[in-house]
Amino acid sequence: MLVISAKARISPLADIEDSVRGSRIEIGDGVVIDAFVKVKPVGGSGDIRIGRFCHINSGTVIYSGNGVVIGEHVAIAANCTLAPVNHEFRARDKLIVDQRFMPSRGGIVIEDDVWIGANVVVLDGAILRRGCVIGAASVVRGEVPAFSINVGNPLRVTGYRR
């Protein structure tokens, strides 16, 4: 089910698919979604909620998977991927595509006032706390503390404070 605020600005070149499995996609007031953004309900039954006054730039892809919650005043730069789902692959006697998906790691949570740089990949289980900054080309797969700066190391946060 698509619930899009009348006060959101969505490019006619964006592609927001409605769910066939009952996932809810909510887009709040003042949200700006640029051309060539893809919002795709796939890989699970999680919902996508984009809070007020977020800006999502061109080329970004958001999958529903195990769920994505984006707070308010979040800026997502170009060509980012939010993928809250992981393919299962451990059974050697089955094709990966036939193994479906791993259990949820909690989806993706992005709190308020977060800035995500270009070409960032955010994976299932990631929590981006309020006010953090994710540097371009980072991979985020865990928790990023509030008001910290992640400069590209996918395994740990550098601990810089802004």
Number of C-alpha atoms within 10 A of each C-alpha: 14 15 12 16 14 12 14 17 17 20 14 10 13 17 17 18 14 16 17 10 12 13 21 19 24 16 26 21 17 19 24 20 25 21 17 19 23 20 19 18 26 20 19 19 17 25 21 26 19 23 22 21 20 26 21 24 20 21 19 25 21 22 22 28 27 26 29 26 19 22 22 22 20 24 20 23 19 21 19 25 20 23 24 28 26 17 14 15 16 11 10 8 8 10 12 14 10 11 15 14 16 13 13 16 16 17 24 29 21 26 20 21 22 25 22 26 20 21 19 23 22 27 20 24 22 23 22 30 20 20 21 24 25 27 18 18 18 20 21 26 20 19 16 24 19 20 18 21 20 24 19 17 14 15 10 14 18 13 14 13 12 10
